[in-house]
Amino acid sequence: MKKAMMRRVVIFAAAMCLTTRLPAATSVKIDPDKVKAPISRFIYGQFIEHLGNCIYGGIWAEMLQDRKFFYPVTDDFNPWGTASDLYWKAGEFKFLNASPWKVMGPAKSVFMDSSNAFVGAHSPVIRLPGDGSAAGICQDGLAVVRDKKYIGRIMVAGNKEAAPAWVRLVLNAKITLTHEIKQVNSEFERNDFAFSVPCSCDSVRIEIVSKGKGRLRIGTVSMMPADNLNGWRKEVVGLLKELDSPIYRWPGGNFVSGYNWRDGIGERDKRPPRKNPAWKGIEHNDVGIHEFMDLMKQIHAEAYIAVNTGLGLVEEVAQEVEYCNGSADTELGKLRTRNGHPEPYRVKWWAVGNEMYGDWQLGHMPLAEYVKKHVNVAKAMYRIDPAIKLVGVGSTGEWSETMLRECSEYMNLISEHVYCQEKPDIVAHARQLSEEIMKKAEAHRNYRARIGGLAGKNIRIAMDEWNYWYGDYLYGELGVRYHLKDALGVAMGLHEYFRNSDLYFMANYAQTVNVIGCIKATPTAAAFETTGLALKLYRSHFGTSPLDVSLSSSNLDVSAALTEDKKVLSVAFVNPTNTDEKVNIDFGKTRIGDEAKMWLITHQDPEAYNEPGKKPNVIIQEKEISAFSNEMRIPSFSIVMVNFKIK
């Protein structure tokens, strides 16, 4: 008897176990004959925007704030402003509101020169006392890791007597690392420096000083970890590779409606710094088309570029398409070649604008006027490259219906956005995304029924922003924290996409790093949020052909799918309740093997979260199942995925 029972044991995590068959078990029936449309791989898309600490302070490796001196360096040192996002009730957060560079030396020893600026509106000039005392500028608050190497460059000019000058790294006010600039000339010249640090420290100061005579001019300064990957943070890129998203939407978001793509091309140090047009802080323009496309190559993802239909002109959008996709003998292709990339990037997916229905959007205009602009922009883009795919701006209601009715010849997909806030009840909180995704699907099915000829055009939905958005901004602007309860909701949202796989073609989780992101990063560490774990799990292990699932209980959310080769059946459960659920699975005519593989995301506390640099509270547990009976227990507050081999 004992041997017979042992053969039926399934090796689960500590929080999950098989149970004897009980009448209270939920019946889960999977119908292999009811196969839905294949799940598009683009359902697992991501979104990154030039906002807060998503790119700068997140994925990009630059360590210095305002390295191009957008803000004037003055004796009145007060760099940080505070703000609160009342609309989303997100609490107060700080942002750069003035120069982070502090004057070292006598008052008025630094002034800004606008007549001979290296880049942007002005460059700082240091008046050297000439009495043997030092003067210069410094920036505090940097963080370094023991035994790592850091590299940088500085553009300096001035009179010869200003040399020698020094770039110094001060650690803990005890250790100073020094690079000497031996010669200064009248024209700006680049000086490279490197530091190997002997200890970890999160209160490092960089200083640029001289004890010489005359004036020392500073153009730009940059410092990065030496292990950066073409400017991108190595540890963050590693997590992006694990996340394995097939497509990334960029550069916005609200940002794009005030963005000029030309600001982000050419020599990086000469690209002008700007005020972020839609958000707090500044835009360094260190990351533009070339850098973004390089990141896509590194993480093996496709580019989905949004264009400016807010303040942007039709001609500017068309030129951007030509810059990306034109041959090397076109006008903009020649410019791209001069900037280091002769081969066209061949960007296929383009978002024609962002949220133009909202009065918060730069360049917002009435719907009737925007319809005309969309058509004109789309025509201009198609003329440059007829093979591209365009995504029009949608918002269920009059806006989406009108866009579909009047612009269907000039788009391939239509976008929708969904954001949910916090609800006190965990089950209600977790179900929000799924419910909103379902409502959008129902609305679009209704449009197809009512708008003549629309169903035949099959304009599917790109939910190119979707997520929870609530809580304090702990990681900079929009840098909210996510909990296990949010991961449960993201998994249920994915299930709803699967149930409507005929209608949803693309979805882009918004966003990726720090800014409402599934990855959080400090200056020296990075880690998956709970929501990132859910996305990673489904992208890595869930099937592609969804099956019809019915169950006798409403507590669980269950989804099933076959792999493309029909050799594996994936079954995923989400339990948002505080009690374990017993389930009995009916596979219908499908015969499964005794062995399977199981993944589990769970914690007894639905508020559990992860932090960079600390041991994670929530992880993906992986277990082998050595024998399987159709009954199992789904732990409270859990995502459980099992892959069964089909006989």
C-alpha positions as CSV (number, residue, x, y, z in Angstrom):
1,M,0.0,0.0,0.0
2,K,2.8,2.4,1.0
3,K,4.7,1.7,-2.3
4,A,1.6,2.4,-4.3
5,M,1.1,5.7,-2.6
6,M,4.8,6.7,-3.0
7,R,4.5,6.2,-6.8
8,R,1.9,8.9,-6.9
9,V,3.9,11.5,-5.0
10,V,4.5,14.7,-6.9
11,I,7.6,16.7,-5.9
12,F,6.3,20.2,-5.3
13,A,7.7,23.2,-3.4
14,A,7.1,23.3,0.3
15,A,4.0,25.4,-0.1
16,M,2.4,23.0,-2.6
17,C,1.4,19.4,-2.2
18,L,-0.8,16.7,-3.7
19,T,-3.9,15.9,-1.7
20,T,-6.2,12.9,-1.6
21,R,-9.3,13.3,-3.8
22,L,-11.8,15.4,-2.0
23,P,-15.4,16.4,-3.1
24,A,-14.5,20.1,-2.6
25,A,-11.9,20.0,-5.4
26,T,-12.4,22.5,-8.3
27,S,-13.0,20.7,-11.6
28,V,-10.8,22.1,-14.4
29,K,-11.6,20.8,-17.8
30,I,-9.3,21.3,-20.8
31,D,-10.8,20.8,-24.2
32,P,-8.2,19.8,-26.8
33,D,-10.6,20.2,-29.6
34,K,-11.2,23.9,-29.0
35,V,-8.0,25.5,-30.0
36,K,-8.0,29.3,-30.2
37,A,-5.9,31.5,-32.5
38,P,-2.1,31.3,-31.8
39,I,-0.8,33.6,-29.2
40,S,1.3,36.3,-30.9
41,R,4.8,36.5,-29.5
42,F,4.4,40.3,-29.4
43,I,1.9,39.9,-26.5
44,Y,5.1,39.7,-24.4
45,G,6.3,43.2,-25.5
46,Q,7.9,45.8,-23.3
47,F,8.0,49.6,-23.3
48,I,10.8,52.0,-22.3
49,E,10.4,55.8,-22.2
50,H,12.7,58.8,-21.6
51,L,11.2,59.4,-18.2
52,G,12.5,59.4,-14.6
53,N,15.1,56.7,-14.0
54,C,14.1,54.3,-16.8
55,I,16.9,55.0,-19.2
56,Y,19.1,57.5,-17.5
57,G,19.7,56.2,-14.0
58,G,18.3,52.8,-15.0
59,I,19.5,51.1,-18.2
60,W,22.1,53.6,-19.4
61,A,25.4,53.4,-17.6
62,E,26.2,57.1,-17.2
63,M,26.8,57.9,-13.6
64,L,26.9,61.7,-13.7
65,Q,23.9,64.0,-13.4
66,D,23.6,66.9,-16.0
67,R,26.9,66.0,-17.6
68,K,26.4,68.6,-20.3
69,F,25.5,71.4,-18.0
70,F,21.9,72.1,-19.0
71,Y,21.5,74.0,-15.7
72,P,23.9,76.8,-14.9
73,V,26.5,76.1,-12.2
74,T,26.0,78.8,-9.5
75,D,27.0,79.6,-5.9
76,D,23.4,78.9,-5.0
77,F,23.6,75.1,-4.8
78,N,20.1,73.6,-4.4
79,P,19.7,70.9,-7.1
80,W,16.7,68.9,-6.0
81,G,13.1,69.9,-6.3
82,T,10.1,67.9,-5.0
83,A,6.8,67.3,-6.5
84,S,3.8,65.0,-6.0
85,D,1.6,63.3,-8.6
86,L,-1.8,64.0,-7.3
87,Y,-3.6,62.4,-10.3
88,W,-2.2,59.0,-9.5
89,K,-1.9,59.7,-5.7
90,A,1.7,58.6,-5.9
91,G,3.2,60.7,-3.1
92,E,6.1,63.1,-3.2
93,F,9.2,62.5,-5.1
94,K,12.4,64.4,-5.9
95,F,13.8,65.4,-9.2
96,L,16.7,67.4,-10.6
97,N,15.6,71.1,-10.7
98,A,19.0,72.9,-10.8
99,S,22.6,72.1,-11.3
100,P,24.0,69.2,-9.4
101,W,27.5,70.7,-9.7
102,K,28.8,72.5,-6.7
103,V,31.3,75.4,-6.8
104,M,34.7,74.6,-5.2
105,G,36.6,77.8,-4.4
106,P,35.8,81.5,-3.9
107,A,32.3,82.8,-4.6
108,K,31.7,83.8,-8.2
109,S,34.6,81.7,-9.3
110,V,32.4,79.9,-11.8
111,F,30.3,81.5,-14.6
112,M,28.5,80.2,-17.6
113,D,29.7,81.2,-21.0
114,S,27.1,81.3,-23.8
115,S,29.2,82.8,-26.5
116,N,31.5,79.8,-26.8
117,A,29.5,76.9,-25.5
118,F,30.8,73.4,-26.3
119,V,27.2,72.0,-26.4
120,G,23.8,73.4,-25.5
121,A,23.2,76.9,-24.4
122,H,26.3,77.5,-22.3
123,S,29.5,75.9,-20.7
124,P,31.0,76.5,-17.3
125,V,34.2,78.5,-16.9
126,I,36.3,78.4,-13.8
127,R,38.1,81.6,-12.7
128,L,41.3,80.3,-11.1
129,P,42.5,82.4,-8.1
130,G,46.2,82.1,-9.2
131,D,47.4,82.1,-5.6
132,G,48.0,78.4,-5.4
133,S,44.6,77.6,-4.0
134,A,42.3,75.3,-5.8
135,A,39.0,76.1,-7.6
136,G,36.7,74.0,-9.6
137,I,33.4,72.1,-9.5
138,C,32.3,68.8,-7.9
139,Q,29.3,66.5,-7.8
140,D,28.3,64.3,-4.9
141,G,26.2,61.2,-4.5
142,L,27.9,58.7,-6.8
143,A,28.2,55.0,-5.9
144,V,31.0,52.6,-6.7
145,V,31.7,48.9,-6.1
146,R,34.9,47.5,-4.8
147,D,37.4,46.3,-7.3
148,K,35.5,47.6,-10.3
149,K,37.0,49.9,-12.8
150,Y,35.4,53.2,-13.9
151,I,36.2,55.1,-17.1
152,G,35.4,58.5,-18.2
153,R,36.2,61.5,-20.4
154,I,36.2,65.3,-20.0
155,M,36.3,68.0,-22.6
156,V,38.4,70.9,-21.4
157,A,39.9,74.1,-22.7
158,G,41.5,77.2,-21.4
159,N,44.8,79.0,-21.2
160,K,48.0,77.0,-20.8
161,E,48.6,78.2,-17.2
162,A,45.4,76.5,-16.1
163,A,47.3,73.2,-16.3
164,P,47.8,70.9,-14.6
165,A,44.2,70.2,-13.7
166,W,42.8,67.1,-11.9
167,V,39.8,64.9,-12.1
168,R,39.5,63.4,-8.6
169,L,37.3,60.7,-7.1
170,V,36.9,61.1,-3.4
171,L,35.6,58.0,-1.5
172,N,34.3,58.3,2.1
173,A,36.3,61.5,2.5
174,K,39.4,59.3,3.1
175,I,40.5,57.9,-0.2
176,T,41.2,60.1,-3.2
177,L,41.9,58.8,-6.7
178,T,43.4,61.3,-9.1
179,H,43.8,61.7,-12.8
180,E,46.0,64.6,-13.9
181,I,45.3,66.7,-17.0
182,K,48.8,67.8,-17.9
183,Q,48.0,70.2,-20.7
184,V,45.2,72.6,-21.5
185,N,44.8,74.3,-24.8
186,S,42.6,77.1,-26.2
187,E,40.3,74.7,-28.0
188,F,38.3,71.9,-26.4
189,E,40.2,68.6,-26.2
190,R,39.2,65.2,-24.9
191,N,40.9,63.7,-21.9
192,D,40.2,60.1,-20.9
193,F,40.5,58.9,-17.3
194,A,40.1,55.7,-15.4
195,F,39.8,54.7,-11.8
196,S,40.0,51.3,-10.1
197,V,38.3,51.6,-6.7
198,P,39.5,49.8,-3.6
199,C,36.2,49.8,-1.7
200,S,32.5,50.0,-2.2
201,C,31.0,53.4,-1.4
202,D,27.7,55.1,-2.0
203,S,28.8,58.7,-1.1
204,V,31.5,59.3,-3.7
205,R,32.3,62.8,-5.0
206,I,33.9,63.6,-8.4
207,E,35.9,66.8,-8.5
208,I,37.3,68.8,-11.4
209,V,39.9,71.3,-10.0
210,S,43.0,73.3,-10.8
211,K,45.5,75.4,-8.8
212,G,46.7,77.2,-12.0
213,K,46.1,80.6,-13.4
214,G,43.6,82.1,-15.8
215,R,40.5,80.2,-16.8
216,L,39.5,76.5,-17.2
217,R,36.6,75.7,-19.5
218,I,34.6,72.5,-19.2
219,G,32.6,71.2,-22.1
220,T,31.2,67.8,-21.0
221,V,32.1,65.1,-18.4
222,S,31.2,61.5,-18.4
223,M,31.9,58.5,-16.2
224,M,30.6,54.9,-16.5
225,P,31.5,51.5,-15.2
226,A,34.2,50.0,-17.5
227,D,32.1,46.9,-18.0
228,N,29.4,48.8,-19.8
229,L,28.0,47.3,-23.0
230,N,28.3,50.2,-25.5
231,G,27.0,52.5,-22.9
232,W,24.4,50.2,-21.4
233,R,24.6,48.8,-17.8
234,K,25.9,45.2,-17.9
235,E,23.8,43.9,-15.0
236,V,20.6,45.5,-16.3
237,V,21.2,44.2,-19.9
238,G,21.6,40.7,-18.3
239,L,18.2,41.0,-16.7
240,L,16.7,42.2,-20.0
241,K,18.0,39.1,-21.7
242,E,16.4,37.0,-19.1
243,L,13.1,38.9,-19.5
244,D,13.3,37.9,-23.2
245,S,10.8,40.3,-24.6
246,P,10.5,40.1,-28.4
247,I,9.8,43.8,-29.0
248,Y,10.3,47.2,-27.2
249,R,8.3,50.3,-27.7
250,W,10.4,53.6,-27.6
251,P,10.9,56.5,-26.9
252,G,7.5,57.3,-25.5
253,G,4.9,57.7,-24.2
254,N,4.1,61.4,-23.5
255,F,7.8,62.2,-24.1
256,V,7.6,61.5,-27.9
257,S,5.0,64.3,-28.5
258,G,7.7,66.9,-27.8
259,Y,10.7,65.0,-29.0
260,N,12.9,65.8,-32.0
261,W,14.6,62.6,-33.1
262,R,17.5,64.6,-34.7
263,D,18.6,65.6,-31.2
264,G,19.6,62.0,-30.5
265,I,21.9,61.4,-33.5
266,G,25.5,62.4,-34.2
267,E,28.5,62.8,-31.9
268,R,27.1,62.0,-28.4
269,D,29.0,64.8,-26.6
270,K,27.7,67.3,-29.1
271,R,24.0,66.4,-28.8
272,P,22.1,69.2,-27.0
273,P,20.7,68.7,-23.6
274,R,17.0,69.6,-23.3
275,K,14.3,70.0,-20.7
276,N,12.3,66.8,-20.8
277,P,9.2,68.0,-22.8
278,A,6.6,65.9,-20.8
279,W,8.2,65.0,-17.5
280,K,10.5,66.3,-14.8
281,G,14.2,66.6,-15.2
282,I,16.3,66.9,-18.4
283,E,16.9,64.9,-21.5
284,H,20.6,64.4,-22.1
285,N,20.1,63.0,-25.6
286,D,22.9,60.4,-25.0
287,V,20.4,57.7,-26.0
288,G,18.9,58.1,-29.5
289,I,18.1,55.9,-32.5
290,H,21.6,54.3,-32.8
291,E,21.9,53.5,-29.1
292,F,18.3,52.1,-28.9
293,M,18.9,49.9,-32.0
294,D,22.2,48.7,-30.5
295,L,20.3,47.7,-27.3
296,M,17.7,45.8,-29.4
297,K,20.6,43.9,-31.1
298,Q,22.2,43.0,-27.8
299,I,19.0,41.6,-26.3
300,H,17.7,40.1,-29.5
301,A,14.5,42.2,-29.7
302,E,12.6,44.1,-32.4
303,A,12.2,47.9,-32.3
304,Y,8.8,49.5,-32.2
305,I,9.4,53.2,-32.6
306,A,6.8,55.8,-31.7
307,V,6.8,59.0,-33.8
308,N,5.9,62.6,-32.9
309,T,2.4,63.4,-34.1
310,G,1.9,66.0,-31.3
311,L,4.3,68.9,-31.9
312,G,6.0,67.1,-34.7
313,L,5.6,67.8,-38.4
314,V,4.7,65.3,-41.1
315,E,8.0,65.9,-42.9
316,E,10.0,65.2,-39.7
317,V,8.2,61.9,-39.2
318,A,8.9,60.9,-42.8
319,Q,12.5,61.8,-42.5
320,E,12.8,59.7,-39.4
321,V,11.5,56.7,-41.3
322,E,14.0,57.3,-44.1
323,Y,16.9,57.7,-41.6
324,C,16.1,54.3,-40.1
325,N,15.1,52.4,-43.2
326,G,16.4,54.3,-46.2
327,S,19.2,52.9,-48.3
328,A,22.7,54.4,-48.0
329,D,22.1,56.5,-51.2
330,T,19.0,58.4,-49.9
331,E,19.5,61.8,-48.3
332,L,18.8,60.6,-44.7
333,G,20.5,57.2,-45.4
334,K,23.7,59.1,-46.2
335,L,23.4,61.0,-42.8
336,R,22.9,57.6,-41.0
337,T,26.0,56.3,-42.8
338,R,28.0,59.3,-41.7
339,N,26.8,58.6,-38.1
340,G,28.3,55.1,-38.3
341,H,25.6,52.8,-39.6
342,P,25.5,52.3,-43.4
343,E,23.0,49.5,-43.4
344,P,19.3,50.3,-43.0
345,Y,17.9,49.4,-39.6
346,R,14.7,48.1,-41.3
347,V,12.4,49.0,-38.4
348,K,9.1,47.3,-39.2
349,W,6.8,48.5,-36.3
350,W,5.9,52.2,-35.9
351,A,3.5,53.8,-33.5
352,V,1.8,56.8,-35.1
353,G,1.7,59.1,-32.0
354,N,0.8,58.5,-28.4
355,E,-2.5,59.2,-26.5
356,M,-3.4,62.1,-28.7
357,Y,-6.9,61.9,-27.3
358,G,-5.7,63.4,-24.0
359,D,-5.4,67.1,-23.1
360,W,-2.2,66.2,-21.2
361,Q,-0.6,65.3,-24.5
362,L,1.6,67.9,-26.2
363,G,0.0,69.0,-29.4
364,H,-3.4,67.6,-28.4
365,M,-6.1,68.4,-30.9
366,P,-9.8,67.6,-31.6
367,L,-10.5,64.2,-32.9
368,A,-11.6,65.4,-36.4
369,E,-8.4,67.3,-36.8
370,Y,-6.3,64.4,-35.6
371,V,-7.8,62.0,-38.0
372,K,-6.5,64.2,-40.8
373,K,-3.1,64.4,-39.3
374,H,-2.9,60.6,-38.8
375,V,-3.8,60.0,-42.4
376,N,-1.2,62.5,-43.7
377,V,1.5,61.1,-41.4
378,A,0.7,57.5,-42.4
379,K,0.7,58.3,-46.1
380,A,4.1,60.0,-45.8
381,M,5.5,57.1,-43.8
382,Y,4.2,54.5,-46.3
383,R,5.7,56.5,-49.2
384,I,9.1,56.1,-47.6
385,D,8.7,52.4,-46.8
386,P,5.5,50.6,-47.9
387,A,6.6,47.5,-46.0
388,I,6.3,49.1,-42.5
389,K,3.5,48.3,-40.1
390,L,1.7,51.3,-38.4
391,V,-0.2,51.4,-35.1
392,G,-2.8,54.1,-34.8
393,V,-3.8,55.9,-31.5
394,G,-6.9,54.4,-30.0
395,S,-9.0,54.8,-26.8
396,T,-12.2,52.8,-26.5
397,G,-15.2,55.0,-27.1
398,E,-15.6,57.7,-29.7
399,W,-11.9,58.0,-30.4
400,S,-11.2,54.3,-31.3
401,E,-14.5,54.0,-33.2
402,T,-13.8,57.1,-35.3
403,M,-10.2,56.1,-36.0
404,L,-11.3,52.6,-37.1
405,R,-14.1,54.1,-39.2
406,E,-12.0,56.8,-41.0
407,C,-8.4,55.6,-40.8
408,S,-8.6,51.9,-41.3
409,E,-6.7,52.1,-44.6
410,Y,-3.8,53.8,-42.9
411,M,-3.0,51.5,-40.0
412,N,-2.3,47.9,-39.3
413,L,-3.0,47.8,-35.6
414,I,-4.8,50.2,-33.2
415,S,-3.4,50.9,-29.7
416,E,-5.2,50.8,-26.4
417,H,-3.8,51.6,-22.9
418,V,-4.8,50.2,-19.5
419,Y,-3.6,51.3,-16.0
420,C,-5.1,50.1,-12.8
421,Q,-4.6,51.4,-9.3
422,E,-4.7,49.7,-5.9
423,K,-7.8,48.1,-4.4
424,P,-7.9,47.0,-0.7
425,D,-9.3,43.6,-1.5
426,I,-6.6,41.3,-2.9
427,V,-8.9,39.3,-5.2
428,A,-10.5,42.5,-6.6
429,H,-7.0,44.1,-7.0
430,A,-5.6,41.1,-8.9
431,R,-8.6,40.8,-11.3
432,Q,-8.5,44.5,-12.5
433,L,-6.1,44.1,-15.4
434,S,-7.9,41.0,-16.7
435,E,-11.3,42.8,-16.5
436,E,-10.1,45.9,-18.3
437,I,-8.4,43.8,-21.0
438,M,-11.7,41.9,-21.5
439,K,-13.7,45.2,-21.7
440,K,-11.4,46.5,-24.4
441,A,-11.8,43.3,-26.4
442,E,-15.6,43.4,-26.1
443,A,-15.6,47.0,-27.3
444,H,-13.5,46.1,-30.4
445,R,-15.7,43.1,-31.2
446,N,-18.6,45.5,-31.2
447,Y,-16.8,47.9,-33.5
448,R,-16.2,45.0,-35.9
449,A,-19.9,44.1,-35.9
450,R,-21.1,47.7,-36.5
451,I,-18.5,49.3,-38.8
452,G,-18.9,48.0,-42.3
453,G,-15.9,46.1,-43.8
454,L,-13.9,46.4,-40.6
455,A,-14.0,42.7,-39.6
456,G,-12.4,41.8,-43.0
457,K,-9.5,44.2,-42.4
458,N,-8.7,42.5,-39.1
459,I,-7.1,45.5,-37.4
460,R,-6.1,43.9,-34.2
461,I,-5.2,45.6,-30.8
462,A,-1.8,46.7,-29.6
463,M,-2.2,47.2,-25.9
464,D,1.1,49.0,-25.9
465,E,0.8,50.3,-22.4
466,W,-0.6,48.2,-19.6
467,N,0.2,47.8,-15.9
468,Y,-0.6,48.7,-12.3
469,W,0.3,52.3,-11.4
470,Y,0.0,53.2,-7.7
471,G,2.1,53.8,-4.6
472,D,5.0,56.1,-3.7
473,Y,7.7,56.9,-6.2
474,L,10.6,55.1,-4.4
475,Y,12.8,54.8,-7.5
476,G,12.5,58.3,-8.9
477,E,9.6,59.7,-10.9
478,L,7.0,57.0,-11.4
479,G,9.3,54.5,-9.7
480,V,6.6,52.6,-7.8
481,R,7.2,49.3,-6.0
482,Y,5.3,46.1,-7.0
483,H,4.1,43.3,-4.8
484,L,3.1,39.7,-5.2
485,K,-0.5,40.8,-5.6
486,D,0.5,42.7,-8.7
487,A,2.3,39.7,-10.2
488,L,-0.9,37.7,-9.7
489,G,-2.8,40.5,-11.6
490,V,-0.2,40.5,-14.5
491,A,-0.5,36.8,-14.9
492,M,-4.3,37.0,-15.0
493,G,-3.9,39.8,-17.5
494,L,-1.8,37.5,-19.7
495,H,-4.5,34.9,-19.4
496,E,-7.1,37.4,-20.8
497,Y,-4.9,38.1,-23.8
498,F,-4.7,34.4,-24.4
499,R,-8.5,34.1,-24.2
500,N,-8.7,36.8,-26.8
501,S,-5.8,35.7,-28.9
502,D,-7.7,36.4,-32.2
503,L,-8.0,40.1,-31.3
504,Y,-4.8,41.0,-29.3
505,F,-1.7,41.0,-31.5
506,M,0.7,43.0,-29.3
507,A,1.0,44.2,-25.7
508,N,3.8,46.2,-24.2
509,Y,4.2,46.0,-20.4
510,A,4.8,49.6,-19.3
511,Q,7.5,50.1,-18.4
512,T,10.7,48.1,-18.0
513,V,13.2,49.6,-15.5
514,N,12.4,51.8,-12.5
515,V,9.5,53.7,-14.1
516,I,6.5,51.6,-13.2
517,G,9.0,48.9,-14.2
518,C,9.3,45.1,-13.9
519,I,13.0,45.6,-13.1
520,K,14.2,48.0,-10.4
521,A,17.8,49.4,-10.3
522,T,19.9,51.3,-7.9
523,P,23.2,52.9,-9.0
524,T,25.0,49.6,-8.2
525,A,22.4,46.8,-8.3
526,A,19.3,45.6,-10.3
527,A,16.6,42.9,-9.6
528,F,13.4,41.6,-11.0
529,E,10.2,42.9,-9.4
530,T,7.5,40.4,-8.8
531,T,5.8,41.4,-12.0
532,G,9.0,40.8,-13.9
533,L,9.0,37.2,-12.6
534,A,5.5,36.6,-13.9
535,L,6.4,38.0,-17.4
536,K,9.6,36.0,-17.5
537,L,7.8,32.8,-16.5
538,Y,5.2,33.0,-19.2
539,R,7.6,34.1,-21.9
540,S,9.9,31.2,-21.2
541,H,7.5,28.3,-20.6
542,F,3.9,28.8,-21.7
543,G,2.5,27.3,-24.9
544,T,1.4,29.1,-28.0
545,S,-1.9,27.6,-29.0
546,P,-4.5,28.4,-26.3
547,L,-7.2,25.8,-25.5
548,D,-10.7,26.3,-24.1
549,V,-10.8,25.9,-20.3
550,S,-13.8,25.6,-18.0
551,L,-13.8,25.2,-14.3
552,S,-16.4,24.8,-11.5
553,S,-15.0,27.6,-9.2
554,S,-14.6,31.3,-9.8
555,N,-11.7,31.7,-7.4
556,L,-8.9,30.5,-9.8
557,D,-7.9,31.9,-13.1
558,V,-6.7,29.0,-15.4
559,S,-5.2,29.1,-18.8
560,A,-3.9,26.2,-21.0
561,A,-2.0,26.0,-24.3
562,L,-0.2,23.6,-26.5
563,T,3.4,24.3,-27.7
564,E,3.8,24.8,-31.4
565,D,4.9,21.2,-32.0
566,K,2.0,19.9,-29.9
567,K,4.3,17.8,-27.7
568,V,3.8,19.8,-24.5
569,L,0.6,21.1,-22.7
570,S,1.0,24.1,-20.5
571,V,-1.5,24.7,-17.7
572,A,-1.2,27.8,-15.6
573,F,-3.2,28.6,-12.4
574,V,-3.5,31.9,-10.6
575,N,-4.9,31.8,-7.1
576,P,-5.4,35.3,-5.7
577,T,-7.2,34.1,-2.5
578,N,-5.8,33.5,1.0
579,T,-6.7,29.8,0.9
580,D,-5.3,26.8,-0.9
581,E,-7.4,25.5,-3.8
582,K,-7.7,21.8,-4.6
583,V,-8.1,21.1,-8.3
584,N,-8.9,18.0,-10.4
585,I,-7.8,18.4,-14.0
586,D,-9.7,16.7,-16.8
587,F,-7.5,16.6,-19.9
588,G,-10.3,15.2,-22.1
589,K,-8.9,13.1,-24.9
590,T,-5.3,14.3,-24.3
591,R,-3.1,11.6,-22.9
592,I,-0.3,13.1,-20.7
593,G,2.8,11.4,-19.4
594,D,3.5,10.8,-15.7
595,E,6.4,13.2,-15.7
596,A,6.1,17.0,-15.8
597,K,7.8,20.2,-14.9
598,M,6.3,22.8,-12.5
599,W,7.1,26.4,-11.8
600,L,5.8,28.3,-8.8
601,I,5.7,32.0,-7.7
602,T,4.2,32.4,-4.2
603,H,4.6,33.9,-0.8
604,Q,2.3,33.8,2.3
605,D,2.2,37.6,2.2
606,P,0.6,39.1,-0.9
607,E,2.4,42.4,-0.1
608,A,5.8,40.7,-0.5
609,Y,8.3,42.5,-2.8
610,N,11.9,42.3,-4.0
611,E,14.6,45.0,-3.7
612,P,17.9,45.4,-5.7
613,G,21.0,44.3,-3.8
614,K,19.0,42.2,-1.3
615,K,18.0,38.6,-1.2
616,P,14.7,38.3,-3.0
617,N,11.5,37.5,-1.1
618,V,9.7,36.2,-4.2
619,I,11.3,33.9,-6.7
620,I,10.4,31.4,-9.4
621,Q,10.7,27.9,-7.9
622,E,11.2,25.1,-10.4
623,K,10.4,21.5,-9.6
624,E,10.3,18.2,-11.4
625,I,7.1,16.0,-11.1
626,S,8.0,12.4,-11.1
627,A,4.5,11.1,-11.2
628,F,1.2,12.8,-11.7
629,S,-2.4,12.1,-10.6
630,N,-5.0,14.5,-11.9
631,E,-5.5,16.1,-8.5
632,M,-3.3,18.8,-7.0
633,R,-3.3,21.8,-4.6
634,I,-2.7,25.4,-5.7
635,P,-1.3,27.4,-2.8
636,S,-2.8,30.7,-1.7
637,F,-1.5,33.8,-3.4
638,S,0.3,31.9,-6.1
639,I,1.1,31.5,-9.8
640,V,1.6,27.8,-10.7
641,M,2.5,26.6,-14.2
642,V,2.9,23.0,-15.1
643,N,4.2,21.6,-18.5
644,F,3.0,18.1,-19.3
645,K,4.5,16.0,-22.0
646,I,1.8,14.6,-24.3
647,K,1.9,10.9,-25.1
